[in-house]
Every structure is written in C-alpha cells, then in structure tokens.
Amino acid sequence: MHHYMDWDNARFFLAIYQQGTLRAAASQLQVDQATVGRRLAALEQSLGARLFLRTPTGYVPTPAGELARQAADRMEQAALQLQRQMQGVDERFSGTVSVACTDTTAVHAMFMVLQKLHDAHPDIRVILTVATQFTNLSRREADIAVRTVRPANPDLITRHLARCQVGLFAAKSYLAARGAPEPNTAMAGQDVVIYQRSVVRYQKDALCDEPIANARVVLEVNSGLMMLQGVRAGLGIAELPVHLAENDPLLQRVWPRVSRPYDMWLVLHSDLNRTARVRSVVNTIVQVYEELFPTVL
C-alpha cells in the first residue's frame, strides 16, 4: 500500500483543518460539501490513517492529522513558491500586480505612480488595496506593499523610500475659536483626534511627544484620510504627515518646530523581483518617492 498525499487532496485537508467543518471548508474551496467529504475519505484511505475525529462541534485533528498538516503546509508553501517563481520568469509588461498601502499613501503618492505606470505600460493592471492593517505578502495577499514599518521576514525585499515627518495641525477656524495649546499643559482645554487602538497598537497617549492627558478626545479614526478630514472639519488637533497637511488652505501648523520622524518602506517578495511587470511598478514607486522627497545632502 502506498502512503502518499497529493497536493490536490492536501488542499482539501488544509481547508478542513483550518475551518473545522466540512461546510466551511466547502465554501472556502467553492465546491459542495459532499466533494470535501469524499476527498477526505479518499485521503484517509490512501494514508491508512484517521486524520480527524468527528465531534459534535466539528472536525478535530488526530495525531496523524497533525503530522499530515505539517506535510500539507510544506506542500502549500512549495505550491505558492512555484507560482511566484513562474511569475518571476515572466518578461511581459502586462498582467496584474497587486499593491497594498494606506489611504493617505494612495492619495499622496500612489496615484502619481499609477499615472506614470499607465503611460509607460498600459497593459499592466494594478489591483490596489487600501488597508489599515498589514497585508500578508507571503500568503500572496499583495505583491508589493508600501508601509511605515520594516518587516523582519527574510523572504521579503525591503527598500527605504523616504524619511517623513508628522507635525501638529488644526483647522484655522479651530485655532481662531480656541487659541493654540500651551506647551507642557498636556493639551489642557483642547480637542484632539487620534487613531483607534486597533490601528496603532503602540500609540502613546501623546501627540508629537506632548501628552494629551488633559485634552478631550473628540474622534478616533482608523484611517489617515479620515484623520485629515476630521482636522479639516475643525474637530480638533491631530498629528498629520507634514507633506499632506502643510499646503492645505484650511489648516495651520501648531508649534511648527515640533515634529516626529517616520520612514516609508517598499516591501516585496524576493521571488517576484524578477517579473517585468512587478519590477516596473517597483521602479515607478521608487522614482515617484525620489521626486516627492528629494534627499537633502
């Protein structure tokens, strides 16, 4: 009897393992429930082992199932890697490239990138995903990401794009009505707009290192553009990227000498670096950031 697992069955096995029920696995794989049950039975028969215990709450992996998961995980990694490598030998300037970034990055830089790219390579289709949470590049949720945190994963190529600054801003109308905050009062008497905890996990209760203990938090947002709009609407003071806010006619900088630096990184999977279409998107992003943030020597 040959004990082996082919990749097609492994896909079904992983779906049951991750989802815990045949029905959920079937909807993830977009097949009917009977097919999933049949594939599992065939797999268990070919391996000569029970992979799951059927319990009232769902399918629980047996010790054999845990071993099978390790093998299936490796197969999935290999299949995804093969897919990336096949794309990596593609020299055509056409096809799709998925890009992930925040909404403020999209508005400030990415549409300039897309314009340039489309002029040069009109057959490249970009799938743009604007998200507040990090997309997972190794699971192929995006080919390229532009983000403010440098990832630690060694399979990812990381390139520094720009060093930026945030400063304190408020609407001119807000400052006219409320006056500027006094330093070292923890923003007493002021209204502030901040990020939701879930977005910025390491958020200190401060704006540009000035504590906000005495301020009134009027709005918590999950997006940089919403923060900008909240400040423009006169709701309060917030930390905004200087390049986004300094030329806004409705806004005025509070304490212009106070700022905080952060970095922008371009991240992509090393397997994709050789694809013509991905390389062209990367080069265009780098070029636009060099124009927007010229390095001062």
N, C-alpha and C positions, 0 to 999 in steps of 0.2 A: 504493500500500500504506500503510495507516495504522499508524504505530508508536505504540502506546499500551499502558499497563499498567492493568488494572482492579484494584480493591482486593482482590477475591476471589483473583485469581491472585497478587497481591503477598503475601498471607498465606502461600500455599504456597511462594513463592520465599523469603520470610524464614525459614520453618521449615527449608528445605533449607540455606540459608546458615548458620543458627545451629547446626544439628545435624550437618551434614556428610555424612549418608547419607539415602537415601530411607526406609529402615526407621525410623530415629529420627525423621525429620520426620513420617512417617505416624502414629507413636504419639503425638507431641506434638499433632497435629491431630485425632487419633482418627478417622482414615479408613484405608482399606487402601493398601498400597504402590503398587499399580497406578494408583490415582487420582492420587497425587502425581506419578508419572512422566508420566502423561497431561497433567496441568496444566502441568508444566514444559515438555513438548514444545510444547503449545499456546502458551505464553507466549513461548518462543524463536522460534516461527514468527511470531507476531504482531509481535515486535520485530525480526525478521530478524537475530538475533544469537545466538551461543552464550553462555550465561550461566555455564556451569560446564564445567570439564574433568573427565571421568570418570577417576579414577585408582584404582589398586588399594586405596588407603586411604580413598577417599571422593570427594566432590564438592568441587572446588576452584574458587572463583570466577575467571572470566576478567576482564580489564579492563572489558569490558561488564557483567559481573556486579557488579563493584564500583560502577559508576555506577548500575546498577539498584538496588543496595542502598540508596544514598543516597535515591533516589526512594521506595523502598518504606518506608524508615524514616520519611520525612516523612508518607507516607500513614498509617502506623500511628499516629504522633503525632496526626495530624488525626482519625483514627477514634476514638482514645481520648479526645481532647478533646471531640469531638462527643458521645460517650457521657456524659462528665461534664457537659457543658452541658445536655444533655437532662434529666439528673437534677437539674440546678441549677434548672430551672423547675418542679420538682415540689413542690406546696404541701401534699401529703398527709402526715399524721403516721403513715405506715405504710411498709412495705418494709424492706429490710435496710440496716444501717450496719455497716461493719467497723472494729473498733478494735484497735490494737496497743499493747501495753505490756509491762513486765516483770512477773514473777510477784509481786514484792513490791508493786508499784503496784496490781496487780489485787486482792490481798488487803487492802491497806490502804485504797484509795480507790475502786477501780473497781466493787466490788460495792455500795457505797453509791450510786454513780452509777446503776447498773443498777436498783436497787430504786426509787429516786426516779423514774427514767425510765419504768419499767414501770407505776408507779402513775399517772403522768400520761398516758402514751401506750402503752397495752398492745399496740397493733398494730405497734410498731416491733420488728423482730427484730435483735438485736445479734450479730454474728459476732466473738467475742473471740479474738484470737490472742496468746498469751503467748510471747514470744521473747526470747532474749538478744541476737540481732543485730538491727540496724536493718531494719525493713521498708521497702520501696521504695514511696513514696507516688505517684510519677509513673507507675509501672507498674501502679497500682491494686492493689497487694497489700493496702493498707488505706486506708480513707477518712480515718481520724483516728489519730494516734499521740500517746502521752504518753511523753516521753523526757527524758533528762538532758542531751542535747547539742542546742544550737540549730543547725538545718541552715542551709546557706548558699544553697540553691536559691531563687531569687527567685519561682518559681511557687507557693511554699508560704507559707501564712499561719502565722505563729508568734506564740503568745501566752504570756507568762510566767505560770505558775500559782503557783509558791511557791519560796521560798528555804528549803532544808532543811539539816540538819546530819548528818554522821556522827560518831560517837564510838567509843571503845573499850569493848568489853563482853566479859565472860566469865561462865561459869556460877558461881553462888555455891559450888557443890561444887568446881569447879576452883580457885577462889581460896582456899578453905579448905584444900585439899591442897597447893597450890603457892605460895601467897602472891602478892602483887601484884608486878608487874615494877618494877625500879629504873629511874628515868629515866637517860638517857644511857649505857645499857649495851647498846644495840642488842638489847633484849629477851633478854638472856642468861638461860638456864635456863627460857625459856618456850616453850610450843607455840602455833602460830598457824594460823589458817585464812585462806586468801587466794583470790582469783579466779584462774581459769586465764588464761594469757596471751592466748588467742584471744578471750576475752570483753572484757578491759580491756587494749587494746593499749598504753595509755600508763601502765600500772601501774608505779609506782615501788616499789622494794623497801623499802617503809616503810608503817607504819600510822599515820595521822594525823601524818605527817612524822617519826615516830620510826623510825629504821632497824631492820630485823629481821634484820640480818646474823648475829647470834648466836642467833637463835631456831631452833627446829625446826619446819619446815612439815609439819603433820600431814595436811592436807587441802587440795586445790584444787578449787573448785566452779565451775559455770558458771551459777549462779543464786543470787539473793539469798535466796530462801527456804531453799535448801539450806545457805547460809552460816549463816543464823539457826538452823536445826536442828542444825548442827554445833556451834555455840557452846552451844546449849541442852543438847546431849548431853555437854558438858564436855570437848570435844576440844581447846579452846584459846581464845586471844584473837582477836578479829576486829574490823574496822571495820563497824559496823552503823548504819543510819539511826536516829537518836535516837528519832523518833516511833514506830518499830516496836519498839524494844527496851526503852525506859525503863520501860514498865509491865509488862514480863514478869516474873512472880514468880520464875522460875528464874534470872534474870540480874542482874548487878550491873555498874554502870559502873566502868571502870578509869580513873583520872585524870579526874575529872568536868569539870575546867576545859579539857581538851584536846578540840578538835573541828575539823572541816573543813567548810566550806560547799559546797553544790552547788545547782543550780537545776533545777526541773521545768518543762518546756515542753509546750504543746499545739501540735500541728502538723497542718494540713490543707491540702488542695489548694484553691487560690483558686477554681477552677471549681465546687467543691462547696459553697461557703459559702452559696449561696442556697437550697439544698434545705431544706425544712421539717424533715425527719427528721434531717438532719445537724446543722442549727442547734440543734435541741432537745437532741441529745446533747452538743454543744459547750457549750451554756449550762448543762446539768446538771453537766458536769465542772467548769466554772469555779466554779459555786455550791458544789459539794462541797469543792473546794480552798480556797475562801474560808472555809468553816466549819472545815475541818481546820487551816488555817494562817492564822489571823487576822493581818493586818498590824499590827505593833506600831508606833504612831506616836510 
